[in-house]
C-alpha cells in the first residue's frame, strides 16, 4: 500500500470524526436539557417562512459561478489573442478571478432574495 491509501484513510477518518463529534455532542446536550425539564420546543427550528429555499440559492450560485468561469475563459482567450500573451498562469488566473466575482454576485443576489 502506497502513501496515497493512507491519505484517503486520513481524510475519511477526519470527516467521520467531525460528524461523530457533532452528533454525539448534540445528543448529550439534548439529553441534559431533557433531564433539567426544558420544553421540547427548544429543539424545533425557528426559520422564518419567507426565506428562499436552500435549493434555489444553490442553483443560483452555481449558475452565476459557471457564467463567471465561461466569462473567464472568454476573457483569457481575448487577452491571449489581442496581446499575444502566452503565459501559463493567464487562464487559471482569469478563471479564478471571474469565478470569485461570480460567487460575490451570487451571494449578493441570494441575500437580496432573502431580504424580500
N, CA, C and O atoms as a MOPAC input file, in Angstrom:
PM7 MOZYME 1SCF
protein

 N      0.84000 1    -1.18200 1     0.00000 1
 C      0.00000 1     0.00000 1     0.00000 1
 C      0.88300 1     1.24200 1     0.00000 1
 O      1.79500 1     1.39600 1     0.81200 1
 N      0.56900 1     2.11300 1    -0.94300 1
 C      1.33900 1     3.33700 1    -1.05800 1
 C      0.82400 1     4.40000 1    -0.10600 1
 O     -0.16600 1     4.19200 1     0.59600 1
 N      1.48800 1     5.51900 1    -0.08500 1
 C      1.06700 1     6.60900 1     0.80400 1
 C     -0.27000 1     7.22500 1     0.40200 1
 O     -0.91000 1     7.90000 1     1.20900 1
 N     -0.70100 1     6.99400 1    -0.85900 1
 C     -1.98900 1     7.54600 1    -1.28300 1
 C     -3.13900 1     6.95200 1    -0.48300 1
 O     -4.11100 1     7.63800 1    -0.16500 1
 N     -3.01600 1     5.66600 1    -0.16200 1
 C     -4.07800 1     4.98500 1     0.58000 1
 C     -4.19700 1     5.56600 1     1.98500 1
 O     -5.30300 1     5.73300 1     2.49800 1
 N     -3.06400 1     5.87200 1     2.60400 1
 C     -3.10100 1     6.44200 1     3.94700 1
 C     -3.73200 1     7.83500 1     3.93900 1
 O     -4.42700 1     8.20500 1     4.88600 1
 N     -3.49900 1     8.59300 1     2.89500 1
 C     -4.09900 1     9.92100 1     2.79700 1
 C     -5.61000 1     9.80500 1     2.69600 1
 O     -6.33400 1    10.59000 1     3.30800 1
 N     -6.09300 1     8.83400 1     1.92900 1
 C     -7.53500 1     8.62300 1     1.81100 1
 C     -8.12500 1     8.21800 1     3.15600 1
 O     -9.18000 1     8.71600 1     3.54700 1
 N     -7.44200 1     7.30700 1     3.87500 1
 C     -7.92000 1     6.90900 1     5.20400 1
 C     -7.94900 1     8.09300 1     6.15600 1
 O     -8.89000 1     8.23000 1     6.93800 1
 N     -6.95000 1     8.93800 1     6.10800 1
 C     -6.89200 1    10.10500 1     6.99400 1
 C     -8.02100 1    11.07200 1     6.68000 1
 O     -8.64600 1    11.60500 1     7.59700 1
 N     -8.29500 1    11.30800 1     5.39600 1
 C     -9.36400 1    12.23500 1     5.01700 1
 C    -10.71700 1    11.70000 1     5.47400 1
 O    -11.49200 1    12.42800 1     6.09600 1
 N    -11.00900 1    10.43500 1     5.17300 1
 C    -12.29100 1     9.87600 1     5.58900 1
 C    -12.39100 1     9.76100 1     7.10600 1
 O    -13.47300 1     9.94100 1     7.66400 1
 N    -11.29100 1     9.46600 1     7.77800 1
 C    -11.30900 1     9.43200 1     9.23600 1
 C    -11.58500 1    10.79500 1     9.84000 1
 O    -12.30400 1    10.89800 1    10.83400 1
 N    -11.02600 1    11.84200 1     9.25500 1
 C    -11.28400 1    13.19700 1     9.75000 1
 C    -12.73900 1    13.59000 1     9.53900 1
 O    -13.35400 1    14.19500 1    10.41800 1
 N    -13.28800 1    13.25200 1     8.38400 1
 C    -14.69700 1    13.56900 1     8.11400 1
 C    -15.59600 1    12.80900 1     9.07900 1
 O    -16.53700 1    13.37900 1     9.63000 1
 N    -15.31100 1    11.51600 1     9.28800 1
 C    -16.09500 1    10.72800 1    10.23300 1
 C    -15.98600 1    11.29800 1    11.63900 1
 O    -16.98500 1    11.38000 1    12.35400 1
 N    -14.77900 1    11.69300 1    12.04400 1
 C    -14.57600 1    12.24300 1    13.38300 1
 C    -15.35900 1    13.52400 1    13.60600 1
 O    -15.93100 1    13.72100 1    14.67800 1
 N    -15.39300 1    14.39600 1    12.61100 1
 C    -16.13600 1    15.65000 1    12.75000 1
 C    -17.62300 1    15.36900 1    12.90200 1
 O    -18.27500 1    15.92600 1    13.78600 1
 N    -18.16300 1    14.50700 1    12.04500 1
 C    -19.58700 1    14.19900 1    12.14100 1
 C    -19.92000 1    13.47800 1    13.45100 1
 O    -20.94900 1    13.76100 1    14.06500 1
 N    -19.07100 1    12.56100 1    13.87800 1
 C    -19.30700 1    11.84400 1    15.12600 1
 C    -19.32500 1    12.80800 1    16.30800 1
 O    -20.21800 1    12.74100 1    17.15300 1
 N    -18.35100 1    13.69400 1    16.36700 1
 C    -18.33000 1    14.66600 1    17.46400 1
 C    -19.54300 1    15.57800 1    17.43400 1
 O    -20.10900 1    15.88600 1    18.48200 1
 N    -19.95000 1    16.01300 1    16.25400 1
 C    -21.10200 1    16.90600 1    16.14600 1
 C    -22.36300 1    16.23000 1    16.66500 1
 O    -23.07100 1    16.79000 1    17.50100 1
 N    -22.64600 1    15.02700 1    16.17200 1
 C    -23.88700 1    14.36500 1    16.55500 1
 C    -23.86400 1    13.86300 1    17.99500 1
 O    -24.89100 1    13.92000 1    18.67100 1
 N    -22.73900 1    13.37800 1    18.48100 1
 C    -22.70300 1    12.90100 1    19.86100 1
 C    -22.80500 1    14.07500 1    20.84400 1
 O    -23.45700 1    13.95200 1    21.88100 1
 N    -22.17300 1    15.19800 1    20.53100 1
 C    -22.28200 1    16.35900 1    21.40500 1
 C    -23.69500 1    16.91300 1    21.39500 1
 O    -24.21500 1    17.29600 1    22.44300 1
 N    -24.32100 1    16.96200 1    20.23200 1
 C    -25.69300 1    17.44900 1    20.14800 1
 C    -26.63100 1    16.55600 1    20.94700 1
 O    -27.53600 1    17.04600 1    21.62200 1
 N    -26.41300 1    15.22800 1    20.87000 1
 C    -27.24600 1    14.29800 1    21.60500 1
 C    -27.07300 1    14.49300 1    23.11500 1
 O    -28.05500 1    14.48300 1    23.85700 1
 N    -25.83500 1    14.66900 1    23.56800 1
 C    -25.59400 1    14.88300 1    25.00600 1
 C    -26.23200 1    16.16800 1    25.49500 1
 O    -26.80000 1    16.20400 1    26.58700 1
 N    -26.14400 1    17.22700 1    24.69400 1
 C    -26.76500 1    18.49300 1    25.09200 1
 C    -28.27600 1    18.34800 1    25.21500 1
 O    -28.88000 1    18.85500 1    26.16000 1
 N    -28.87800 1    17.66000 1    24.26600 1
 C    -30.33500 1    17.47600 1    24.30400 1
 C    -30.76000 1    16.62200 1    25.49300 1
 O    -31.76700 1    16.90900 1    26.14100 1
 N    -29.98700 1    15.56900 1    25.77900 1
 C    -30.31600 1    14.73900 1    26.93800 1
 C    -30.19400 1    15.53000 1    28.23200 1
 O    -31.01400 1    15.36900 1    29.13500 1
 N    -29.17100 1    16.39100 1    28.33200 1
 C    -29.00700 1    17.21500 1    29.52800 1
 C    -30.16700 1    18.19300 1    29.67800 1
 O    -30.63900 1    18.41800 1    30.79200 1
 N    -30.63500 1    18.77900 1    28.57600 1
 C    -31.77000 1    19.69800 1    28.64800 1
 C    -33.05400 1    18.96700 1    29.02800 1
 O    -33.87800 1    19.50500 1    29.76800 1
 N    -33.22700 1    17.74700 1    28.52700 1
 C    -34.41700 1    16.97200 1    28.86900 1
 C    -34.39300 1    16.59900 1    30.34800 1
 O    -35.43000 1    16.62000 1    31.01200 1
 N    -33.21400 1    16.25900 1    30.86400 1
 C    -33.10800 1    15.92400 1    32.28400 1
 C    -33.45000 1    17.11600 1    33.17400 1
 O    -33.99600 1    16.94000 1    34.26300 1
 N    -33.13600 1    18.31000 1    32.72400 1
 C    -33.46000 1    19.50900 1    33.50500 1
 C    -34.91400 1    19.93200 1    33.35600 1
 O    -35.37800 1    20.82000 1    34.07200 1
 N    -35.63700 1    19.30600 1    32.43400 1
 C    -37.04900 1    19.60000 1    32.27300 1
 C    -37.33900 1    20.75700 1    31.33700 1
 O    -38.38900 1    21.38800 1    31.45600 1
 N    -36.45900 1    21.05100 1    30.42800 1
 C    -36.67200 1    22.13300 1    29.48000 1
 C    -37.68100 1    21.68800 1    28.43600 1
 O    -37.72900 1    20.51400 1    28.07100 1
 N    -38.48600 1    22.62800 1    27.95700 1
 C    -39.51600 1    22.33600 1    26.97300 1
 C    -38.88700 1    21.85000 1    25.66500 1
 O    -37.79700 1    22.29100 1    25.30400 1
 N    -39.56200 1    20.95200 1    24.96000 1
 C    -39.03400 1    20.37700 1    23.72100 1
 C    -39.04500 1    21.36700 1    22.56400 1
 O    -38.45900 1    21.09000 1    21.51700 1
 N    -39.69700 1    22.51300 1    22.72600 1
 C    -39.73500 1    23.49900 1    21.64400 1
 C    -38.35600 1    24.11300 1    21.39300 1
 O    -38.15300 1    24.78100 1    20.37900 1
 N    -37.41100 1    23.89100 1    22.30500 1
 C    -36.04900 1    24.39300 1    22.11200 1
 C    -35.39900 1    23.71800 1    20.91100 1
 O    -34.56800 1    24.32300 1    20.23300 1
 N    -35.77200 1    22.46300 1    20.64100 1
 C    -35.15600 1    21.71200 1    19.56300 1
 C    -35.75000 1    22.01700 1    18.19900 1
 O    -35.18000 1    21.62800 1    17.17900 1
 N    -36.87400 1    22.70000 1    18.16100 1
 C    -37.51900 1    22.99400 1    16.88700 1
 C    -36.80900 1    24.14600 1    16.18500 1
 O    -36.34000 1    25.08600 1    16.82700 1
 N    -36.73900 1    24.05900 1    14.87200 1
 C    -36.08800 1    25.10100 1    14.07800 1
 C    -36.99800 1    26.31300 1    14.00400 1
 O    -38.20900 1    26.18300 1    13.82400 1
 N    -36.41500 1    27.48000 1    14.14300 1
 C    -37.19100 1    28.72000 1    14.09300 1
 C    -36.83500 1    29.49400 1    12.83000 1
 O    -36.39000 1    30.64000 1    12.89500 1
 N    -37.03500 1    28.85400 1    11.68600 1
 C    -36.77100 1    29.52000 1    10.40900 1
 C    -37.96400 1    30.36600 1    10.02000 1
 O    -39.10700 1    29.92500 1    10.14700 1
 N    -37.71500 1    31.56800 1     9.55200 1
 C    -38.83800 1    32.36100 1     9.04700 1
 C    -39.40000 1    31.72500 1     7.76700 1
 O    -38.67100 1    31.10300 1     6.99500 1
 N    -40.69100 1    31.89300 1     7.56600 1
 C    -41.33700 1    31.23800 1     6.44000 1
 C    -41.03200 1    31.90400 1     5.10800 1
 O    -41.24600 1    31.29400 1     4.06100 1
 N    -40.54300 1    33.12500 1     5.11700 1
 C    -40.32900 1    33.84300 1     3.86700 1
 C    -38.93300 1    33.61600 1     3.27300 1
 O    -38.62800 1    34.15800 1     2.21100 1
 N    -38.09800 1    32.84200 1     3.92500 1
 C    -36.75200 1    32.61900 1     3.38600 1
 C    -36.82700 1    31.72500 1     2.15900 1
 O    -37.61800 1    30.78300 1     2.10100 1
 N    -35.99300 1    32.03600 1     1.18700 1
 C    -35.94300 1    31.19700 1    -0.00700 1
 C    -35.27800 1    29.87300 1     0.35000 1
 O    -34.48800 1    29.78400 1     1.28900 1
 N    -35.61200 1    28.87200 1    -0.41000 1
 C    -35.10500 1    27.54900 1    -0.08200 1
 C    -33.61600 1    27.44100 1    -0.39800 1
 O    -33.07700 1    28.19500 1    -1.20900 1
 N    -32.98400 1    26.50500 1     0.24700 1
 C    -31.55600 1    26.27400 1     0.04600 1
 C    -31.27600 1    25.81600 1    -1.37400 1
 O    -30.23300 1    26.14800 1    -1.93700 1
 N    -32.18700 1    25.06400 1    -1.95400 1
 C    -32.00900 1    24.55500 1    -3.30500 1
 C    -31.95100 1    25.69400 1    -4.31600 1
 O    -31.12200 1    25.67400 1    -5.22600 1
 N    -32.82500 1    26.68600 1    -4.16400 1
 C    -32.82500 1    27.82600 1    -5.08200 1
 C    -31.53400 1    28.61200 1    -4.96300 1
 O    -30.96800 1    29.02700 1    -5.97500 1
 N    -31.06200 1    28.82000 1    -3.75000 1
 C    -29.82100 1    29.56300 1    -3.54300 1
 C    -28.64000 1    28.80600 1    -4.12900 1
 O    -27.75400 1    29.41800 1    -4.72500 1
 N    -28.60900 1    27.49800 1    -3.97400 1
 C    -27.52200 1    26.69000 1    -4.52600 1
 C    -27.49700 1    26.76700 1    -6.04900 1
 O    -26.43800 1    26.96900 1    -6.64500 1
 N    -28.66000 1    26.60700 1    -6.68000 1
 C    -28.71700 1    26.67100 1    -8.13600 1
 C    -28.35000 1    28.05000 1    -8.65600 1
 O    -27.67400 1    28.17200 1    -9.67700 1
 N    -28.79200 1    29.08600 1    -7.95700 1
 C    -28.45700 1    30.44600 1    -8.36200 1
 C    -26.95400 1    30.67900 1    -8.28900 1
 O    -26.36200 1    31.21200 1    -9.22700 1
 N    -26.33700 1    30.28600 1    -7.18400 1
 C    -24.89000 1    30.46500 1    -7.04200 1
 C    -24.11400 1    29.62100 1    -8.03900 1
 O    -23.10700 1    30.07600 1    -8.58000 1
 N    -24.56700 1    28.40300 1    -8.28800 1
 C    -23.90500 1    27.54300 1    -9.26700 1
 C    -23.98200 1    28.15400 1   -10.66600 1
 O    -23.00000 1    28.14200 1   -11.40800 1
 N    -25.14500 1    28.68500 1   -11.02100 1
 C    -25.29700 1    29.29900 1   -12.33700 1
 C    -24.40000 1    30.51900 1   -12.48700 1
 O    -23.77800 1    30.70600 1   -13.53200 1
 N    -24.32900 1    31.34500 1   -11.45900 1
 C    -23.50100 1    32.54800 1   -11.54500 1
 C    -22.02300 1    32.17700 1   -11.59600 1
 O    -21.26000 1    32.81900 1   -12.31700 1
 N    -21.60200 1    31.16500 1   -10.85300 1
 C    -20.19700 1    30.73500 1   -10.88900 1
 C    -19.85000 1    30.15700 1   -12.25900 1
 O    -18.78100 1    30.44800 1   -12.79600 1
 N    -20.73400 1    29.34700 1   -12.82900 1
 C    -20.46400 1    28.79100 1   -14.14900 1
 C    -20.42800 1    29.87800 1   -15.22100 1
 O    -19.63400 1    29.79500 1   -16.15800 1
 N    -21.27700 1    30.89500 1   -15.09300 1
 C    -21.19100 1    32.02800 1   -16.01500 1
 C    -19.88000 1    32.77600 1   -15.82700 1
 O    -19.29500 1    33.25300 1   -16.80000 1
 N    -19.41500 1    32.88400 1   -14.59400 1
 C    -18.12900 1    33.52200 1   -14.34000 1
 C    -16.98000 1    32.73600 1   -14.94300 1
 O    -16.05200 1    33.32500 1   -15.49500 1
 N    -17.02800 1    31.41300 1   -14.84600 1
 C    -15.97800 1    30.57700 1   -15.44200 1
 C    -15.98800 1    30.73100 1   -16.96700 1
 O    -14.93500 1    30.86100 1   -17.59000 1
 N    -17.17400 1    30.71700 1   -17.55500 1
 C    -17.27200 1    30.90700 1   -19.00400 1
 C    -16.75400 1    32.26900 1   -19.43600 1
 O    -16.04500 1    32.38200 1   -20.43600 1
 N    -17.10600 1    33.29700 1   -18.68700 1
 C    -16.61200 1    34.63900 1   -18.99800 1
 C    -15.09900 1    34.70300 1   -18.81300 1
 O    -14.41300 1    35.38900 1   -19.57000 1
 N    -14.57100 1    33.99600 1   -17.81400 1
 C    -13.12900 1    33.97300 1   -17.59600 1
 C    -12.37900 1    33.33500 1   -18.74600 1
 O    -11.32700 1    33.82500 1   -19.15600 1
 N    -12.91700 1    32.23700 1   -19.26900 1
 C    -12.29000 1    31.58600 1   -20.41900 1
 C    -12.32700 1    32.52000 1   -21.62800 1
 O    -11.34100 1    32.64800 1   -22.35500 1
 N    -13.47000 1    33.17000 1   -21.83500 1
 C    -13.60000 1    34.09200 1   -22.95500 1
 C    -12.63800 1    35.27500 1   -22.83100 1
 O    -11.99200 1    35.65400 1   -23.80800 1
 N    -12.54300 1    35.85100 1   -21.65000 1
 C    -11.64200 1    36.98700 1   -21.42300 1
 C    -10.18900 1    36.55900 1   -21.59800 1
 O     -9.39800 1    37.28700 1   -22.19900 1
 N     -9.82900 1    35.38400 1   -21.07900 1
 C     -8.45300 1    34.90800 1   -21.22000 1
 C     -8.10800 1    34.65700 1   -22.68600 1
 O     -6.99700 1    34.96600 1   -23.11700 1
 N     -9.04500 1    34.10000 1   -23.46000 1
 C     -8.80000 1    33.90300 1   -24.88800 1
 C     -8.63000 1    35.23500 1   -25.61200 1
 O     -7.77100 1    35.37100 1   -26.48400 1
 N     -9.45600 1    36.21800 1   -25.24400 1
 C     -9.33600 1    37.52900 1   -25.87300 1
 C     -8.00000 1    38.18200 1   -25.52800 1
 O     -7.36100 1    38.76400 1   -26.40300 1
 N     -7.57300 1    38.09800 1   -24.28600 1
 C     -6.28200 1    38.66600 1   -23.88300 1
 C     -5.14300 1    37.96400 1   -24.61300 1
 O     -4.18600 1    38.60200 1   -25.05100 1
 N     -5.25800 1    36.65200 1   -24.73700 1
 C     -4.20700 1    35.89100 1   -25.41300 1
 C     -4.11600 1    36.26200 1   -26.89400 1
 O     -3.01800 1    36.40300 1   -27.43300 1
 N     -5.26500 1    36.41900 1   -27.55000 1
 C     -5.25700 1    36.72800 1   -28.98100 1
 C     -4.90100 1    38.19400 1   -29.26100 1
 O     -4.18200 1    38.48200 1   -30.21800 1
 N     -5.39300 1    39.10600 1   -28.44400 1
 C     -5.16400 1    40.53000 1   -28.70700 1
 C     -3.74200 1    40.93400 1   -28.34100 1
 O     -3.05400 1    41.58300 1   -29.12900 1
 N     -3.30400 1    40.55200 1   -27.15300 1
 C     -1.99800 1    40.99600 1   -26.66700 1
 C     -0.88300 1    39.98800 1   -26.91700 1
 O      0.28900 1    40.31600 1   -26.72700 1
 N     -1.21400 1    38.78200 1   -27.33500 1
 C     -0.20900 1    37.77100 1   -27.63200 1
 C      0.48500 1    37.21100 1   -26.39800 1
 O      1.61500 1    36.73000 1   -26.49100 1
 N     -0.16700 1    37.26600 1   -25.25600 1
 C      0.41900 1    36.74000 1   -24.02500 1
 C      0.23600 1    35.22500 1   -24.01700 1
 O     -0.87600 1    34.72800 1   -24.19600 1
 N      1.31800 1    34.50100 1   -23.81100 1
 C      1.24800 1    33.03500 1   -23.78000 1
 C      1.65800 1    32.49200 1   -22.42100 1
 O      2.15900 1    31.37100 1   -22.32400 1
 N      1.45400 1    33.26100 1   -21.39700 1
 C      1.81700 1    32.83900 1   -20.05000 1
 C      0.88700 1    31.71300 1   -19.59200 1
 O     -0.30900 1    31.74300 1   -19.87900 1
 N      1.42800 1    30.72700 1   -18.88500 1
 C      0.62600 1    29.59200 1   -18.42100 1
 C     -0.32600 1    29.97300 1   -17.29400 1
 O     -1.30300 1    29.26400 1   -17.05300 1
 N     -0.06500 1    31.06200 1   -16.60800 1
 C     -0.91700 1    31.46100 1   -15.49300 1
 C     -2.08700 1    32.33000 1   -15.92800 1
 O     -2.90800 1    32.71100 1   -15.09300 1
 N     -2.18300 1    32.65000 1   -17.20100 1
 C     -3.24700 1    33.53600 1   -17.67200 1
 C     -4.62200 1    32.91000 1   -17.49700 1
 O     -5.50700 1    33.52000 1   -16.89700 1
 N     -4.81100 1    31.71000 1   -18.00900 1
 C     -6.12000 1    31.08300 1   -17.95900 1
 C     -6.58000 1    30.79300 1   -16.52400 1
 O     -7.68700 1    31.19800 1   -16.16900 1
 N     -5.78700 1    30.11300 1   -15.68000 1
 C     -6.26700 1    29.88300 1   -14.31100 1
 C     -6.50000 1    31.17200 1   -13.53200 1
 O     -7.44700 1    31.26800 1   -12.75100 1
 N     -5.64300 1    32.15700 1   -13.74400 1
 C     -5.79900 1    33.41700 1   -13.01500 1
 C     -7.09000 1    34.11900 1   -13.35400 1
 O     -7.82400 1    34.54200 1   -12.46100 1
 N     -7.37400 1    34.25000 1   -14.63800 1
 C     -8.60100 1    34.93300 1   -15.06600 1
 C     -9.83500 1    34.11800 1   -14.69400 1
 O    -10.85000 1    34.68400 1   -14.28800 1
 N     -9.75800 1    32.79600 1   -14.83000 1
 C    -10.91500 1    31.95300 1   -14.49700 1
 C    -11.23900 1    32.05300 1   -13.01000 1
 O    -12.40300 1    32.21000 1   -12.64100 1
 N    -10.21300 1    31.96200 1   -12.14400 1
 C    -10.47400 1    32.06900 1   -10.71100 1
 C    -10.95700 1    33.46700 1   -10.32800 1
 O    -11.79600 1    33.61200 1    -9.43900 1
 N    -10.44000 1    34.47700 1   -10.98400 1
 C    -10.86800 1    35.84800 1   -10.70300 1
 C    -12.33900 1    36.04800 1   -11.04500 1
 O    -13.08900 1    36.60900 1   -10.24600 1
 N    -12.75600 1    35.59600 1   -12.21900 1
 C    -14.15500 1    35.78100 1   -12.60700 1
 C    -15.08600 1    34.83100 1   -11.84600 1
 O    -16.23600 1    35.18500 1   -11.58200 1
 N    -14.61200 1    33.63800 1   -11.49200 1
 C    -15.45000 1    32.73300 1   -10.68800 1
 C    -15.65900 1    33.31200 1    -9.29200 1
 O    -16.76100 1    33.22500 1    -8.75200 1
 N    -14.63300 1    33.89300 1    -8.70400 1
 C    -14.78100 1    34.54400 1    -7.40200 1
 C    -15.71000 1    35.73400 1    -7.46600 1
 O    -16.51000 1    35.95900 1    -6.55800 1
 N    -15.60500 1    36.49900 1    -8.54500 1
 C    -16.52500 1    37.61500 1    -8.73600 1
 C    -17.95600 1    37.09800 1    -8.88200 1
 O    -18.89600 1    37.70600 1    -8.36900 1
 N    -18.11500 1    35.97700 1    -9.57900 1
 C    -19.43000 1    35.36600 1    -9.71300 1
 C    -19.99000 1    34.91000 1    -8.37500 1
 O    -21.19000 1    35.02500 1    -8.12800 1
 N    -19.11200 1    34.38500 1    -7.50000 1
 C    -19.56700 1    33.99500 1    -6.16000 1
 C    -20.04200 1    35.20600 1    -5.36400 1
 O    -21.05300 1    35.13800 1    -4.66500 1
 N    -19.31500 1    36.30400 1    -5.47000 1
 C    -19.73600 1    37.52200 1    -4.76300 1
 C    -21.07600 1    38.03200 1    -5.28700 1
 O    -21.93600 1    38.44300 1    -4.50800 1
 N    -21.25200 1    38.00600 1    -6.60400 1
 C    -22.51900 1    38.45200 1    -7.19300 1
 C    -23.65200 1    37.51300 1    -6.77300 1
 O    -24.74400 1    37.97100 1    -6.43800 1
 N    -23.39500 1    36.20500 1    -6.79100 1
 C    -24.41300 1    35.24300 1    -6.36600 1
 C    -24.78800 1    35.40800 1    -4.90700 1
 O    -25.95500 1    35.26500 1    -4.54500 1
 N    -23.79900 1    35.70900 1    -4.05700 1
 C    -24.08700 1    35.95400 1    -2.64400 1
 C    -24.97300 1    37.18000 1    -2.48400 1
 O    -25.92000 1    37.17300 1    -1.69700 1
 N    -24.66300 1    38.22900 1    -3.23000 1
 C    -25.45900 1    39.46300 1    -3.14900 1
 C    -26.88500 1    39.21400 1    -3.61800 1
 O    -27.83100 1    39.68500 1    -2.98700 1
 N    -27.05400 1    38.47900 1    -4.71900 1
 C    -28.39000 1    38.18900 1    -5.22700 1
 C    -29.16800 1    37.32500 1    -4.23900 1
 O    -30.35200 1    37.56800 1    -4.00300 1
 N    -28.51200 1    36.31700 1    -3.65900 1
 C    -29.16900 1    35.44900 1    -2.68000 1
 C    -29.57700 1    36.23700 1    -1.44400 1
 O    -30.66200 1    36.03200 1    -0.89900 1
 N    -28.70300 1    37.14100 1    -1.00100 1
 C    -29.03300 1    37.97000 1     0.15900 1
 C    -30.21400 1    38.88200 1    -0.12900 1
 O    -31.05900 1    39.09500 1     0.74100 1
 N    -30.28300 1    39.42500 1    -1.34500 1
 C    -31.41500 1    40.25400 1    -1.72200 1
 C    -32.71100 1    39.44100 1    -1.78800 1
 O    -33.77500 1    39.94800 1    -1.43400 1
 N    -32.63000 1    38.17600 1    -2.24000 1
 C    -33.81200 1    37.32100 1    -2.26600 1
 C    -34.31500 1    37.01600 1    -0.87200 1
 O    -35.52400 1    36.96900 1    -0.64100 1
 N    -33.38700 1    36.80400 1     0.07000 1
 C    -33.78400 1    36.51500 1     1.44900 1
 C    -34.38900 1    37.73900 1     2.12800 1
 O    -35.24700 1    37.59900 1     2.99900 1
 N    -33.95200 1    38.93900 1     1.73900 1
 C    -34.46400 1    40.15300 1     2.35300 1
 C    -35.89300 1    40.47100 1     1.93300 1
 O    -36.61800 1    41.14400 1     2.66600 1
 N    -36.31100 1    39.98900 1     0.74800 1
 C    -37.65200 1    40.28300 1     0.24900 1
 C    -38.71700 1    39.50700 1     0.96000 1
 O    -39.89800 1    39.65100 1     0.64700 1

